[in-house]
Amino acid sequence: MDELAVNSLLERLGMTEYDAKTLVALFKLRETEAPEISRVAQVPKTRVYDVLDRLIKKGLVIEINGRPKRYRVLEPNQVFSVLIKEKKDEIVSLEKLALQLAELFAPGVK
């Protein structure tokens, strides 16, 4: 599977384009500093820190304190498991909402 296919899958799993590019870069680099991630991912330096913060909050990337800070991605199978679980949870929530709305509009319900 090529990089574009991985980016596409990550985007289908709810990642933004910059999120996906950053994750793919980290899959290649494993652990490094933000400027290197920015360069490899082709994400502007001004945006890469925001992207990394989002990925940390999702539990996909670990921030390693120090000077300078370094960032490490989880194993790819862990990343995809987290993203797929989020997508499944979203689908379950949508199913519940759809059932509630179906009941609301069922014949004879006022």
C-alpha positions in Angstrom: 0.0 0.0 0.0 1.5 3.4 -1.0 1.5 6.6 1.0 -1.5 8.1 -0.8 -3.6 5.0 0.1 -2.6 5.2 3.7 -3.4 9.0 3.8 -6.7 8.2 2.2 -7.6 5.5 4.7 -6.6 7.8 7.6 -8.8 10.6 6.2 -11.7 8.1 5.9 -11.1 7.2 9.5 -11.7 10.9 10.5 -8.2 12.4 10.2 -7.6 15.8 8.5 -5.2 15.9 5.6 -2.5 17.3 7.9 -3.2 14.8 10.6 -2.8 12.0 8.1 0.4 13.4 6.6 1.8 13.8 10.1 1.0 10.3 11.2 2.5 8.8 8.0 5.7 10.9 8.5 5.9 9.6 12.1 5.3 6.0 11.0 8.5 6.5 8.9 10.5 8.4 11.4 9.2 6.7 14.6 10.5 9.4 16.9 11.8 12.9 16.2 11.4 16.7 16.6 8.6 18.8 15.2 10.7 20.5 12.5 11.7 17.1 11.0 8.1 16.0 11.1 7.0 19.2 9.3 9.6 18.6 6.6 8.8 15.0 6.0 5.0 15.4 6.2 5.1 18.6 4.2 2.9 20.3 6.8 3.8 23.9 7.5 5.8 24.4 10.7 3.2 26.9 11.9 0.6 24.1 11.8 2.5 21.0 12.8 2.4 21.8 16.5 -1.4 22.1 16.4 -1.6 18.8 14.6 0.7 17.1 17.0 -1.4 18.4 20.0 -4.5 16.9 18.4 -2.8 13.6 17.9 -1.5 13.6 21.4 -5.0 14.2 22.7 -6.3 11.3 20.7 -3.6 9.1 22.2 -1.9 8.4 18.9 1.4 10.3 19.6 3.5 10.6 22.7 5.2 13.8 23.6 8.7 13.3 25.0 9.7 16.3 27.2 13.1 17.7 26.8 14.9 20.4 24.8 13.8 20.2 22.1 10.6 18.2 22.5 10.4 14.9 20.6 7.4 13.1 19.4 6.8 9.3 19.1 3.9 7.6 17.3 2.3 4.4 18.6 2.7 1.3 16.6 0.6 1.5 13.4 -1.7 -1.4 14.5 -2.5 0.5 17.7 -3.2 3.8 15.8 -5.5 2.0 13.4 -7.3 0.2 16.3 -7.9 3.5 18.1 -9.3 5.2 14.9 -11.5 2.2 14.0 -12.9 2.1 17.5 -13.8 5.8 17.3 -15.5 5.2 13.9 -17.4 2.2 15.3 -18.5 4.3 18.3 -19.7 7.0 16.0 -21.7 4.5 13.9 -23.3 3.1 17.1 -24.3 6.6 18.1 -25.7 7.3 14.7 -27.7 4.1 14.8 -29.3 5.0 18.1 -30.2 8.5 16.9 -31.7 7.1 13.7 -33.8 4.6 15.7 -35.0 7.4 17.9 -35.9 9.5 14.9 -37.7 6.6 13.2 -39.8 6.1 16.3 -40.6 9.8 16.4 -41.9 9.7 12.8 -43.6 6.3 13.0 -47.2 6.2 11.9 -49.6 6.9 14.8 -47.0 8.8 16.9 -47.8 12.4 17.6 
